[in-house]
Amino acid sequence: MKPYVVTGAAGFIGSRIVAALNQRGISGIIAVDNLEKSSPLRNLAGSRVRDYLHHREFLERFDGPYEVVFHQGACTNTMDHDRALMMKSNFEYSKELFSRCQAARTPLIYASSAAVYGAGPDFREEPACEHPLNVYGESKLLFDQLVRGLKNSLAQVAGLRYFNVYGPNEAHKSTMASMAFHGFHQYQKNKKIQLFTGSGGYGPGEQRRDFVHVDDVVAVNLWLAENRGVSGVFNCGTGRAQTFNQLAAAVINAARGTQLPLERLVAEGLIEYIPFPEGLMEKYQSYTQADLTRLRAAGYRGEFRSVEQGVAAYVAELKRT
């Protein structure tokens, strides 16, 4: 069997893809990441892979065809304003990899982002809906547009616009880790979770996001790898917008083993609201919700966990570490 490739393999979603492949008995995996800096290799502890390669070395040594390339590597800091670095990491590298995959007739499944939609309010895979608020979103949209412009594909190419992903193996993301992660650690340390005051017409903590568990994201990636006739750009979320209040309540209740309503959690000071840092509100997505019409039409029938289901499982794992 030809080897599988996972870029960003030591990172959040990439490491969960490696683990899922291992669970299917697949160990012929080339793990690609930026090995020049302190990659979170602990995410791959216990994983079975064929080789580790630096991301630039992988391009230089590319000797496909491979079974499939899961391209998860990227600069994901949405607060980074270094346009040249962001474009080099997220657009130029992806473009080079795309070219090699097409030439080698190798399927490419890559990570895009819901950041391409900006403030919304519509989250459909259509140019009229795409208005990124930061350089990160711009870099992801540029590559999506390149893929859309492909007239005669030589191999499958599919992009997944991830919404708010949370779950195991994200600790290394620091400030870019999910609110589920930060909320759990806030509660463990201070016995309360802080959320932002209102924005975008929503009350305190009532801003809504499409929070999706990482293993549900992995399931969509693997489904695409099994369905080589499916190409294009697709949303990858639950299709349900839930509030930060709901997420915080799920974290606290899972940590405490309770089922307290939001009103009581707020009344007891377990959830409190703080002002936005200066300059953040203008670039803040107060609402996201994946339109799954295109993904469902392509044939994906998998279910997505609600915040209450996914956060409970995640907190149980965090408590064990």
Long-range contacts (C-beta under 8 A, 24 or more apart in sequence): 1-28, 1-67, 2-28, 2-64, 2-65, 2-66, 2-67, 3-28, 3-29, 3-30, 3-50, 3-66, 3-67, 4-28, 4-29, 4-30, 4-66, 4-67, 4-68, 4-69, 4-70, 5-29, 5-30, 5-32, 5-58, 5-66, 5-68, 5-69, 5-70, 6-30, 6-31, 6-32, 6-69, 6-70, 6-72, 7-32, 7-33, 7-55, 7-58, 7-69, 7-70, 7-71, 7-72, 7-73, 7-97, 8-32, 8-33, 8-71, 8-72, 8-73, 8-74, 8-111, 9-33, 9-44, 9-49, 9-52, 9-72, 9-73, 10-39, 10-40, 10-41, 10-43, 10-44, 11-39, 11-40, 11-43, 11-72, 11-73, 11-169, 11-172, 12-43, 12-165, 12-167, 12-169, 12-170, 12-172, 12-173, 12-214, 13-72, 13-111, 13-162, 13-165, 13-214, 13-217, 13-218, 13-221, 14-70, 14-72, 14-73, 15-40, 15-43, 15-44, 15-47, 15-169, 16-167, 16-168, 16-169, 16-214, 16-215, 16-217, 16-218, 17-70, 17-72, 17-218, 17-221, 17-222, 18-44, 18-47, 18-49, 19-47, 20-215, 20-218, 20-219, 20-222, 21-222, 22-47, 22-48, 28-67, 30-58, 30-66, 32-58, 32-73, 33-73, 34-73, 40-169, 40-171, 40-172, 43-169, 43-172, 55-93, 59-93, 59-96, 59-97, 59-100, 62-100, 62-104, 64-100, 64-101, 64-103, 64-104, 64-105, 64-106, 65-104, 65-105, 65-106, 66-104, 66-106, 67-106, 67-107, 67-225, 68-106, 68-107, 68-108, 68-109, 68-225, 69-97, 69-101, 69-106, 69-107, 69-108, 69-109, 70-109, 70-110, 70-221, 70-225, 71-97, 71-108, 71-109, 71-110, 71-111, 72-110, 72-111, 74-111, 74-140, 75-136, 75-139, 76-136, 76-173, 76-176, 77-136, 77-176, 78-115, 78-134, 78-136, 78-137, 78-176, 79-134, 79-175, 79-176, 80-135, 80-136, 81-134, 81-135, 82-135, 83-135, 86-135, 86-136, 86-138, 86-139, 87-135, 87-139, 87-142, 89-139, 90-136, 90-139, 90-140, 90-143, 91-139, 91-142, 91-143, 94-143, 95-143, 95-146, 98-143, 98-146, 98-147, 98-157, 101-155, 101-157, 102-153, 102-154, 102-155, 102-157, 103-154, 104-155, 105-154, 105-155, 106-155, 107-155, 107-156, 107-157, 107-158, 107-225, 107-228, 108-155, 108-156, 108-157, 108-158, 109-156, 109-157, 109-158, 109-159, 109-160, 109-221, 109-224, 109-225, 110-143, 110-157, 110-158, 110-159, 110-160, 111-159, 111-160, 111-162, 112-140, 112-143, 112-144, 112-159, 112-160, 112-161, 112-162, 112-233, 113-137, 113-140, 113-161, 113-162, 114-161, 114-162, 114-163, 114-164, 114-210, 114-235, 114-237, 114-285, 114-288, 114-290, 115-140, 115-285, 116-140, 116-141, 116-144, 116-161, 117-161, 117-285, 117-288, 118-285, 119-200, 119-285, 119-286, 119-287, 120-285, 120-287, 120-288, 121-287, 122-291, 123-210, 123-235, 123-288, 123-289, 123-290, 123-291, 124-235, 124-291, 124-293, 124-294, 125-161, 125-232, 125-233, 125-234, 125-235, 125-291, 125-294, 133-283, 133-285, 134-283, 144-233, 147-232, 147-233, 148-232, 148-233, 153-231, 156-224, 156-228, 156-229, 156-230, 156-231, 157-231, 158-224, 158-230, 158-231, 158-232, 158-233, 158-234, 159-232, 159-233, 159-234, 160-217, 160-220, 160-221, 160-224, 160-234, 160-235, 160-236, 161-233, 161-234, 161-235, 161-236, 161-237, 161-290, 162-212, 162-217, 162-236, 162-237, 163-209, 163-210, 163-211, 163-212, 163-235, 163-236, 163-237, 163-238, 163-288, 163-290, 164-209, 164-210, 164-211, 164-212, 164-237, 164-288, 165-212, 165-213, 165-214, 165-217, 166-211, 166-212, 166-213, 166-214, 166-310, 166-311, 166-314, 167-213, 167-214, 167-215, 167-310, 167-314, 168-214, 168-314, 168-317, 169-214, 170-214, 178-211, 179-211, 179-244, 179-247, 179-248, 180-211, 180-247, 180-250, 180-251, 180-310, 180-311, 180-314, 180-315, 181-318, 183-247, 183-248, 183-251, 183-252, 184-251, 184-255, 184-314, 184-315, 184-318, 187-251, 187-252, 187-255, 187-270, 188-255, 191-270, 192-269, 192-270, 192-271, 192-272, 193-248, 193-251, 193-252, 193-270, 193-271, 193-272, 194-271, 194-272, 194-273, 194-274, 195-244, 195-245, 195-248, 195-271, 195-272, 195-273, 195-274, 196-244, 196-273, 196-274, 196-275, 196-276, 196-284, 197-273, 197-274, 197-275, 197-276, 199-276, 199-281, 199-284, 199-286, 200-284, 200-286, 200-287, 201-286, 202-286, 202-287, 204-273, 205-243, 205-244, 205-245, 205-248, 205-271, 205-273, 206-243, 206-244, 206-245, 207-243, 207-244, 207-284, 207-286, 207-287, 208-241, 208-242, 208-243, 208-244, 208-286, 208-287, 208-288, 208-289, 209-241, 209-242, 209-244, 209-285, 209-287, 209-288, 210-237, 210-238, 210-239, 210-240, 210-241, 210-242, 210-288, 210-289, 210-290, 211-238, 211-242, 211-247, 211-307, 211-310, 212-236, 212-237, 212-238, 212-290, 212-304, 212-305, 212-310, 213-304, 213-305, 213-309, 213-310, 213-313, 213-314, 216-302, 216-303, 216-304, 216-305, 216-310, 219-302, 220-295, 220-300, 220-302, 223-300, 223-302, 227-298, 227-299, 230-298, 230-299, 232-294, 232-298, 234-294, 234-295, 234-298, 235-290, 235-291, 235-292, 235-294, 235-295, 236-290, 236-295, 237-288, 237-289, 237-290, 237-292, 237-304, 238-290, 238-304, 238-305, 238-306, 239-289, 239-290, 239-291, 239-292, 239-304, 240-289, 240-304, 240-306, 241-287, 241-288, 241-289, 242-306, 242-307, 245-271, 246-307, 246-308, 247-307, 247-311, 250-307, 250-308, 250-311, 250-312, 250-315, 251-311, 251-315, 254-311, 254-312, 254-315, 254-316, 255-315, 255-319
